[in-house]
């Protein structure tokens, strides 16, 4: 196998309708289609991000036992995106971290699902 990238990532959520609003209005993903059990977003660069019903909500950021995969959204200007998300009420779980030519920061959605914003050279 020789993968050339990730084309799809999915996340199970407890309240699909509320999460669709968050990912559209706060994160800024474009909704492609939705039904009662899933919603598909354009995640940029040809990738798809899907929410599906059946997940569990957590009032705190989820642990690795509750969420074994973390999705990262690539951005061009990490500091600016963090500023914009803070204005929309998003709380970050860490300060901006870096290693070699990339920088990232973690945050959680309203159900405690951990996500990352990542800037890569």
N, C-alpha and C positions, 0 to 999 in steps of 0.2 A: 504494500500500500504506500502511496505517495501523496498524502493530502496537500492541497495547495491553499487551504484556508478553511475557515469555518463559515458555513453558509446559513446555518439555522441554529438557534438556541431557543429553548422553551422553559417556561417557569409555571409551576402550578400555583394558583392563588385561590383564596377562600371566597372573595367577593369580586367576581369578574368585572362587573360594571364600574365599581369604584376604582379598581386598579386600571381599567382602560382609561378613565379620566386622568389619573395620575401620569400614566405613561404618555398620553397625548399632550396634556396641558403643562405638565411640569417638566418631564424629560424631553418632550418635543418630537416624539416619534410619530410618523404618519400612519394612521390606521388604514389598512388595506381592505380588510373584511372582518366581520364578526358575526357570530351566532350566539345561542344561549350557553354554549359550553366552551368556546374558544374565541380568541381575537388574534389577528395576525397584523404585525407592524412591519414597515420598511425600516430596517436598522442601518441603512446606508451601505454603500459598497457592494450591493448585491445580496447582502445578508438579510435574513428574516428573523424577527423576534416574536415569539408566540406566547400568549398567556392562555392557560387552560384551567378550567374549573377543577376542583378536587383538592386544592392545597389547604394548608392550615395557617391561620394567622398567629402571629406572636406579637406581644406588646413590646418586646425587646428585640434587638437585632438577633437573628437566628444564629445558633451555634453550627459548627460543621456537621454535627449529627442530625440537625434539623434540615440543613441545606448543604448538600455535598458538592455542589458546583456553583461558582460565582461567575456571572457574566460581566464582561467589561465593555463599555462603550468608548470607542476611540473618538477623541476630540482634537481639534487643532490647537486651541489655546486653553489649557487646563485651568489656569488661574481665572480667566474670564468666565468659564463655564461654572466654576465653583461659586464665583460671585453671583452669577445669575440664579443659580439654584438656591443659594442662601436667601436671596431676595424672595424666592417662592416658598420659603419655609423649610427647605431640606436641611437636616442636620448631618454633619459628616462624622464618621466614626474614627477618623484619623486626620492628621495633618497630611499635606502632600508629601509623598515619599518618592524616592528616585533611585535608579540603578542604571549606570552607564547612560544610554541615550533615551531612557523612558522615565516618565513621571506618572504617578497615579494617586488616587484618593478613593477611599471607601465610604459608602453611605448605605442607608437602608430605605426601602420603600415603605409605605404605610403598614404593610403586613409583616415587616421585619426581614424581608428578603434582602440579602446583602448584594450590592452591585459595586462596580468600579467605574470611574472615569479614567481614561488612560490617554496620555499624550506620548507619542513615539516619534523619534526623528526619522 
